[in-house]
Amino acid sequence: MSAQEQLDQQVRDVIAWHFSPETGCPFWLDWAKNAGWDPKAEIHGYADIVAKFPHFQDEWLRDLQPEVWVPAAFKGKPFNIFETGGTTGMPKQRIGWNDFRVDYDEFSHKLDDKHFPPGEAWIMVGPTGPRRLRLAVEHLANYRGSSCYFVDLDPRFVKKLIGNKQFDVARQYMDHVVDQAVMIMKHRKIAGMFTTPKLLEAIAEKVDIFDVGIRGVFCGGTTMLPQYTRFIVEEVLENRVGFYPTYGNTLMGLAASLPLRPEDNFSITYYAPQPRAVLRVVNPNKTEDTVEYDTWGRVELTTLTKEFFMPRFLERDEAIRKRPRDRYEWDGVAEVRPFGAMEKTIVEGVY
């Protein structure tokens, strides 16, 4: 079965699930009553989602109680509540049961054992608390037979400080986080690390990443343009540590990158975890259309699991549309950055 056939089958299964009273959630069942058409009868593949569904509104995840997203088949099962955002008010909340485990089990097979030796400890230096990432990274380490140390980061606090121009306090907080990480890395045997690019750079100012025992870095968060990626690979990791950039969030899971080739010139391309999630790079002014390959556009996400259906969500990101490559039979997104980054000042903080 081709990737397109797998995706269209996933769409049919997920639509049948979320729009059937026996299995679906209150939100989508109510939505269908008011839509004037029956998704189960009219959605036959992914192209129909693009043609027939409007954009998913993030206010639905902010304003509505999480119970409206509980599929009838999951009723009575306690759920995890994962948050994203929260720097400008009520955060978006996604509930879940097992999706994060499935997503990260799949990602584990994209890690080389020489960079993340099974059974050897990890450290996560990044946002824990209400974020899916905390449980996901620990599960990933456990899946590979490893345990994981944690150093917490509150990105909401950092963004608030930077927004208020309290740069000295932001630096103190970042130093506080880095010092905790360095302390653990010096006193415990750790081979794998998850962190953000900016924190990785700050940690490398205090210790030699390779000499302290790290063999692989799984990285996500802030924008990594080619010149910054080159700096991380050549200067921070000295071409001695495996580097695995990812693009992900609570609503999607994570899109993995392929190993950099010389012809990539340090431009990172990410591929969505199809058929569970789909990324399109669309014309911001006509979002039903994708842009041409190697052209900038806005990122649109569709999530397709039995736990969560989210059609055509416009991310606050823009990227370059890239062709399918190697094991991925679908489009990739490259050089992801905040939407409108060239026209306005974006506060990213350390995440």
N, C-alpha and C positions, 0 to 999 in steps of 0.2 A: 504494500500500500504506500502510495506517495505521501509526502508531507502534506500536500494540499488535501488529499483524500482523508488523511488522519484528522486534519483540522476541521474539515466539514463534518466528519462523523462526531467529533467532540462537540461541535456547535449543536448538532441535532440532539445529542444526548443531554447536554446541559440545558437547552431550551425545554426539552420534554420534562426534565427534572424540576426546574424552577417555576414552570407554568402549569404544573399539575397539582391539584389540591392535595393529593396523597403525599407529595414530597416537597412541594414548593414553599417559599417563604411568603409571609403576609404582604411584604412590599410589592413583589412582582405580581402576585395574584391580584392585588388591588389595582396595580398599574394597568394590567391587561384588561380589567373590566372597563376602565376609562379610556383605553387607547382606541377602541373602535375597530380593532383587528386582532386576530388570534395568532400569536407568535408560533404556537405549535403547528399551525396549518401553513403558515407563510414563510417560516425561516427554514431553509433547506441547507444552507451553508454559510460560510463566513461573509461572502459577498452580500448576502441578504441582510446581515447585521448592519453593515455599512450603509446599505440602501434604505433600511426601514427604521432603525433605532435612532433616536436623538442622542445627543451627548449626555452622558451620565453627569449629574451635578454633585459636586463635592459637598454642597450644603446638606444633601440627604444624609451623609455620614456624620455631619456635625450636629444637625438639628433633631434627627429622629432617634428614638430610643432603640438600642441595639436589638431588642427582641423582634423588631419587624424584619430582621435579616435572617432569623432562624428558620431553616427549612423544616417543614413538618416532619420529615424523616429523622431529624436531629432533636426534635422537641424533648425536653427533659434532660438533655445531656449538657452539663455545665460547659461553658465555652470560655476560651481565652479572649480577652479584649486587648487589641493592639492599637496604639495611637501613632499618628503621623502628624507633623506640623505642630500647631499649638503656639507658634511665636506671635500670632496676632489675634488670639482669641481661643474659642473652643476648638480643640483638635479634631481632626477626622478620626473616626474609630471604625476599625474592621474587626469583626469577630471571627473566630476560627476554632477548629478542632485539631485537624491533622495536616492541613495543607503545608504548613511550614516544614514539617518533617519530610513530606514527599518532595518538596522543592529542593531541599538541601541534601537529601539522599541522592537525587539526580546530579546535583552539582558536585558532590563528592567524587564522582567518577571522572570529573574533569581536572582533578588535582593529581599531580605527579607524586608518587610515594617518596621520591628522593627529596622533594621539597616539604612535604607534610608526612613524615614517617609515621605509619600507623602505630599507635600506642604511646607516642611521645607527646608531651603536654603542649597545650596552646595557651596563648594569652589574648584576651580581647580588651582593647583600649578604645572605648567608644560608648555610644549611648545605650544604656540598659533600661532600667525602669519600665515604662509602659510599652516599650517598643518590641516588636516581633523579633528584631535582630538578636536580642539577648538570648531568647530561647533557641533561636535558629542556629546561632554559632555554637552554643553548647551542644546542641543535638548533633551538629556536623562533626564536632570533635569526638563526641561519644560514638557516633556511627563509625568513625575511623579507629575506635579503640582507645581514644585519648580522653584526658580530662582537661579542663579549661579554667584558667585564672581570669579574674575580671577586675578592670579598673573603670569606674563609671565616669561618664561625661554628660553634662546637661547642656545640649546645644541651644535650648531655648534661652538659658541664662546668658550664654555667650553672645547670641544674636542681639539680646536686649542690651548688653553692655556695649557692643560695637555700635548699635543703633543710637545709643546715648553718648557716643564718643568717649566712653570710659575705657580707653585703650589700655591704660596702666592696670586697671583691675582685670580686664580680659587676659592680659599677659600673665598676671599673678595666678589666675585660675588655670590657665593652660600649663604654666610651670608646675602647679600643684598636681595636675593630672599626670604630666610627664614624669615627675619625680616618683610618684607611686609606681608607675610602670617600670621605670628603671630599677627601682629597689627590688621588685619581684624578679625581673630578668637577671639581675646580678646574683640572686640568692637561690633561684630555682632553675632546674633544667627544663628549658622551653625551646621547642623547635619550630612551632608555627604561630603566626600572629595575624589577628584581624585588627585593622585600625583605619583611620582616614589618612589621606596623603599628607595633610598638614601636620598631624600628630606624628606620623612616621618620620617626617623631616625633623621635627623637634626632638624626637627620641634619639635620632641618629646624631644629633649635636652633643648628646650626653654619653652615648656608648657606641661602639662599633657593632652594628646589627649582626654581622656574620660572626664576629669573635665572641659575642655573648651567647651564641648558640642557635640563632634563628636561621632556618633554612628556606622557609617559604613565608610570603606575606600575601594575604588575601585582603584586598583593599577596596574601599568604596566610600562614597560620600561626595566631597567637593569636586568641582570641575578639574579635569586633567587634560589640558591642552597639550599638543605634541611637545612643545619645548619643556613643559613641566614634567611630562612623562619621561623624557630623556634625562632630565635632571635626577628624577627618582631612580631610574634604572642604572645610570652610569655613576652618579655621584653618591647618592644615599645608599644604594644597595651594591654598588661597585661591581655590577655584573656577576655577583657571586650568590645572590639570593633569588629564588624563584618569585616572580611577581605576577599576581593574578588580579587584575582590576575587574571590578564588577559594577554593573549599573542596576540598582534595584531599590525597591521601597516596599512598604507594608501592603500596598494594594496589588503589586505585581508578583512579588517574590524577587528573583534576581536573574538578570541577563548576564551570561558569562562572556568573556572576551576570548578570542583566539590568540595563541602566542604571536608576539610581534615578529614580523619579517623585516628584512632590510628595506624592501620597497614600501613598507607602511610608513616609513619616516616618523615613527613613534606616534602615529595616529591610531587610537584604540577604537575598534569596532566591537559592539556588543550585539549578541543575538538572544532574542527572547526565548523563554522556555516553552516553545510551542509543543503541543497544542493547548497547554494550560493557560498561556497568555500570549497575546499578539501585540506587536508594536508596529505602527505605521508612522511614516514621516509625511505629514500632510501640509497642504497649502493653508496657511493661517486664515486666509480670506475666503477659502472655498474648501472646507475641511473634508468633503467627500472625495476630494482628489488627492492622490499622493503627488509629491514633487518628483522631478526627474532624479535619476541616480546621480550621486556626487553633488547634490544640491541641498542647501539648508531648508528646513521646514520645521513645523511644530510636531512634537511627539504625541501620538494618540495611543492609548492603552486600552485593550479589551482583556478582561480576566474571565476565564472559562473553567470554573470548577464546580463541583456539587456543593461546596461550602459557600461559594461567592461568585455571583455573576455580575459583571460590571462592563457594560458595553460603551465603547467610544469615549473614554475619559480623556480629556485634553490635559496632559501634564503641563506643569509650569517649566517645561524644558524645550529646547530646540536641539536639533542634531542634523547631521548629514546622512542622507539615505544611501545605504551601501548595498551592493549586490550580494546574493547568496554566495557562500564560500565553504569549501571543505565539507565538514559534516553537516552544515546548516543549509537546508534547501530553501530558506526564506530570507527576506531582507534583514539587514543589520542597521544599527544606528551608530554613528561615529561622532566623536568629539562633542559629546553631550554637554550642554551648558544651560544656564537659566534662560528662559524665553525672553527675548528682547535684550540680551546681555550687551549687544553693541550699541543700544540706544539709551540705556539707563544704568544707574549704579545699583548693583546687586549686593546685598549683605549675605555672605555665606557662612561667616564664622569659621569654625574648625571642622564643620561637618557638611 
